[in-house]
Amino acid sequence: MLTFWLQFRRTLKVFLSILKDPSARSIMFLTLFTLFSGTLFYSKVEGMATLDALYFSFTTLTTIGYGDFYPVTAIGKIFTMLYAVIGLGVMASFIGVVVSHFIEMNKEKSKENKK
């Protein structure tokens, strides 16, 4: 349990460092906007509940794709194709930013421990 809390604390520090970096902050907000727009579209056009629409948007952008939800309308299928192509790049960029901030924090911690 202690390991979980230590990892949670490190993850929180990474996200706080992302908020301080203007370029990282912009890709984070772009990712959130992409998830929000997908959630809004799927809830309005496909008739999904808001939580289901968010879940479907997230699983689409992270390429998990369980298959438990899927678009049934023609416009929903077309939107999903475009959403996946654009959103995968946005999500990959955001994951890259998180990883780079995590690595940078580990380097700084290593330098402090060597002193």
C-alpha positions as CSV (number, residue, x, y, z in Angstrom):
1,M,0.0,0.0,0.0
2,L,2.9,2.3,0.8
3,T,4.3,1.7,-2.7
4,F,0.9,2.8,-4.2
5,W,0.9,6.1,-2.3
6,L,4.5,6.8,-3.2
7,Q,3.8,6.2,-6.9
8,F,0.6,8.3,-6.7
9,R,2.6,11.1,-5.1
10,R,5.2,10.9,-7.9
11,T,2.5,10.9,-10.6
12,L,0.8,14.0,-9.0
13,K,4.2,15.8,-9.0
14,V,4.6,15.0,-12.7
15,F,1.1,16.5,-13.5
16,L,2.0,19.5,-11.4
17,S,5.2,20.0,-13.4
18,I,3.2,19.7,-16.6
19,L,0.9,22.5,-15.4
20,K,4.0,24.7,-15.0
21,D,5.3,24.0,-18.5
22,P,3.4,26.1,-21.1
23,S,3.8,23.7,-24.0
24,A,3.0,20.6,-21.9
25,R,0.0,22.4,-20.5
26,S,-1.3,23.2,-23.9
27,I,-1.1,19.6,-25.1
28,M,-2.8,18.5,-21.9
29,F,-5.7,20.9,-22.5
30,L,-5.8,19.8,-26.1
31,T,-6.1,16.2,-25.0
32,L,-8.9,17.1,-22.5
33,F,-10.7,19.1,-25.2
34,T,-10.4,16.2,-27.6
35,L,-11.9,13.8,-24.9
36,F,-14.6,16.4,-24.1
37,S,-15.6,16.9,-27.8
38,G,-15.8,13.1,-28.3
39,T,-17.9,12.7,-25.2
40,L,-20.2,15.5,-26.3
41,F,-20.6,14.0,-29.8
42,Y,-21.2,10.4,-28.6
43,S,-23.7,11.5,-26.0
44,K,-25.7,13.7,-28.3
45,V,-25.5,11.9,-31.7
46,E,-25.1,8.3,-30.5
47,G,-27.4,8.7,-27.5
48,M,-24.8,7.3,-25.0
49,A,-24.9,8.2,-21.4
50,T,-22.2,10.8,-20.6
51,L,-20.0,8.4,-18.7
52,D,-20.3,5.8,-21.4
53,A,-19.4,8.4,-24.0
54,L,-16.4,9.5,-22.0
55,Y,-15.4,5.8,-21.6
56,F,-15.8,5.2,-25.3
57,S,-13.8,8.3,-26.2
58,F,-11.0,7.3,-23.9
59,T,-10.8,3.7,-25.0
60,T,-10.8,4.9,-28.6
61,L,-7.9,7.4,-28.1
62,T,-5.8,5.0,-26.1
63,T,-6.5,2.2,-28.7
64,I,-7.8,-0.1,-26.0
65,G,-11.1,-0.6,-27.8
66,Y,-12.9,-3.3,-25.8
67,G,-15.8,-3.3,-28.3
68,D,-18.5,-3.0,-25.6
69,F,-19.5,0.3,-27.1
70,Y,-19.4,1.3,-30.7
71,P,-21.1,3.9,-33.0
72,V,-24.3,2.7,-34.8
73,T,-25.1,5.7,-36.9
74,A,-23.4,6.5,-40.2
75,I,-22.3,10.0,-39.0
76,G,-21.0,8.4,-35.8
77,K,-18.9,5.9,-37.7
78,I,-17.4,8.7,-39.9
79,F,-16.8,10.9,-36.9
80,T,-15.1,7.9,-35.1
81,M,-12.7,7.4,-38.1
82,L,-11.7,11.0,-38.1
83,Y,-11.6,11.2,-34.3
84,A,-9.3,8.2,-34.0
85,V,-6.9,9.5,-36.6
86,I,-6.6,13.0,-35.1
87,G,-7.1,11.9,-31.4
88,L,-4.4,9.2,-31.5
89,G,-1.8,11.8,-32.4
90,V,-3.0,14.1,-29.6
91,M,-3.1,11.3,-27.1
92,A,0.3,10.0,-28.1
93,S,1.8,13.5,-27.8
94,F,0.3,13.9,-24.3
95,I,1.6,10.5,-23.2
96,G,5.0,11.5,-24.5
97,V,4.9,14.7,-22.5
98,V,4.0,12.8,-19.3
99,V,6.8,10.3,-19.9
100,S,9.4,13.0,-20.6
101,H,8.4,14.9,-17.4
102,F,8.5,11.7,-15.4
103,I,12.0,10.9,-16.8
104,E,13.2,14.4,-16.1
105,M,12.0,14.2,-12.5
106,N,13.8,10.9,-12.0
107,K,17.0,12.5,-13.4
108,E,16.7,15.4,-11.0
109,K,16.1,13.0,-8.1
110,S,19.1,11.0,-9.0
111,K,21.3,14.1,-9.1
112,E,20.1,15.1,-5.6
113,N,20.8,11.6,-4.2
114,K,24.3,11.7,-5.6
115,K,25.1,15.0,-3.8
